[in-house]
Amino acid sequence: LLELEQDPEGNDDLINDIFRYFHNLKGNSGIIGFRELNSLTHEAETLLNKVRKGEVAATRTMIDLLLAVVDGIESLIAHVSPKTGDVQPLDIDQLVTPLQEAVEKGEVVTIDEQEDEIVEEPEAEAEPEVELEPAEDGLDPEDIA
């Protein structure tokens, strides 16, 4: 993703590689029943498929969204108990919603956007920070420590 950020145009092989990364994570998480990871990677894969087809542009905003998804994936994995393998469910809506909107609208909105207003390309190349919150029906973090 960082390489794509440097040169988002005409980088079809790299986009295909990133697509396969999310595709493999989606498949593996589905096999083991990790619903949140499966849902998140499915939405990222769907967006990347649109990029591969030329239906969505590979913009810095799109790449920032995918970098936030990678952060979300790391957060999800960090909430797996090494002792029991139990997963603390996390709320992934703040990542899934902009992915779905990007697929639907054909362009990426920022993660923080609440009023469906399209935001222009950011001037600075700051990566958005996303911290996933425990889902309402999730386990207490103390229970899996």
For each residue, the residues with C-beta under 8 A, 3 or more apart:
1: 4 5 18 63 66 67 70
2: 5 6 67
3: 6 7 11 14
4: 1 7 8 11 14 15 18 58 63
5: 1 2 8 60 63 67 125
6: 2 3
7: 3 4 10 11
8: 4 5 11 57 58 59 60 63
9: 58
10: 7
11: 3 4 7 8 14 15 58
12: 15 16 52
13: 16 17
14: 3 4 11 17 18
15: 4 11 12 18 19 48 51 52 58
16: 12 13 19 20 52
17: 13 14 20 21
18: 1 4 14 15 21 22 48 66
19: 15 16 22 23 45 48 49 51 52
20: 16 17 23 24
21: 17 18 24 25
22: 18 19 25 26 41 44 45 48
23: 19 20 26 27 41 45
24: 20 21 27 28
25: 21 22 28 29 37 41 73
26: 22 23 29 30 38 41 42 45
27: 23 24 30 31
28: 24 25 31 32
29: 25 26 32 34 37 38 41
30: 26 27 33 34 38
31: 27 28
32: 28 29
33: 30
34: 29 30 37 38 76 80 87
35: 38 39 89
36: 39 40 76 87 89 90 92 135
37: 25 29 34 40 41 73 76 77
38: 26 29 30 34 35 41 42
39: 35 36 42 43 92 96
40: 36 37 43 44 69 72 73 76 92 95 96 99
41: 22 23 25 26 29 37 38 44 45 73
42: 26 38 39 45 46
43: 39 40 46 47 95 96 99 100 103
44: 22 40 41 47 48 66 69 99
45: 19 22 23 26 41 42 48 49
46: 42 43 49 50 99 103
47: 43 44 50 51 56 62 65 66 99 102 103 108
48: 15 18 19 22 44 45 51 52 66
49: 19 45 46 52 53
50: 46 47 53 55 56 102 103 106
51: 15 19 47 48 54 55 56 57 58 62
52: 12 15 16 19 48 49
53: 49 50
54: 51
55: 50 51 106
56: 47 50 51 62 102 103 106 107 108
57: 8 51 62 107
58: 4 8 9 11 15 51 62 63
59: 8 62 63 107 108 121
60: 5 8 63 64 121 122 125
61: 64 65 108 109 110 119 121 122
62: 47 51 56 57 58 59 65 66 102 108
63: 1 4 5 8 58 59 60 66 67
64: 60 61 67 68 110 111 122 127 128
65: 47 61 62 68 69 95 98 99 102 108 110 111 128
66: 1 18 44 47 48 62 63 69 70
67: 1 2 5 63 64 70 71 127 128
68: 64 65 71 72 95 111 127 128 129 130
69: 40 44 65 66 72 73 95 99
70: 1 66 67 73 74
71: 67 68 74 75 127 129 130
72: 40 68 69 75 76 92 95 130 132
73: 25 37 40 41 69 70 76 77
74: 70 71 77 78
75: 71 72 78 79 90 130 131 132
76: 34 36 37 40 72 73 79 80 87 90 92 132
77: 37 73 74 80
78: 74 75
79: 75 76 87 88 90 134 141 144
80: 34 76 77 85 86 87 88
81: 84 85 86 87 88 144 145
82: 85
83: 144
84: 81 144
85: 80 81 82
86: 80 81 139 144
87: 34 36 76 79 80 81
88: 79 80 81 134 138 139 141 143 144
89: 35 36 134 135 137 138 139
90: 36 75 76 79 132 133 134 135 138
91: 94 132 133 134 135 136
92: 36 39 40 72 76 95 96 132
93: 96 97
94: 91 97 98 111 130 132
95: 40 43 65 68 69 72 92 98 99 111 130 132
96: 39 40 43 92 93 99 100
97: 93 94 100 101
98: 65 94 95 101 102 108 109 110 111 113
99: 40 43 44 46 47 65 69 95 96 102 103
100: 43 96 97 103 104
101: 97 98 104 105 109 116
102: 47 50 56 62 65 98 99 105 106 107 108 109
103: 43 46 47 50 56 99 100 106
104: 100 101
105: 101 102 109
106: 50 55 56 102 103
107: 56 57 59 102 118
108: 47 56 59 61 62 65 98 102
109: 61 98 101 102 105 113 116 117 118 119
110: 61 64 65 98 113 119 122 128
111: 64 65 68 94 95 98 128 130
112: 128
113: 98 109 110 116 117 119
114:
115:
116: 101 109 113
117: 109 113
118: 107 109
119: 61 109 110 113 122
120:
121: 59 60 61
122: 60 61 64 110 119 125 126
123:
124:
125: 5 60 122
126: 122
127: 64 67 68 71
128: 64 65 67 68 110 111 112
129: 68 71
130: 68 71 72 75 94 95 111
131: 75
132: 72 75 76 90 91 92 94 95
133: 90 91
134: 79 88 89 90 91 138 139 141
135: 36 89 90 91 138
136: 91
137: 89
138: 88 89 90 134 135
139: 86 88 89 134 143 144
140: 143
141: 79 88 134 144 145
142: 145
143: 88 139 140
144: 79 81 83 84 86 88 139 141
145: 81 141 142
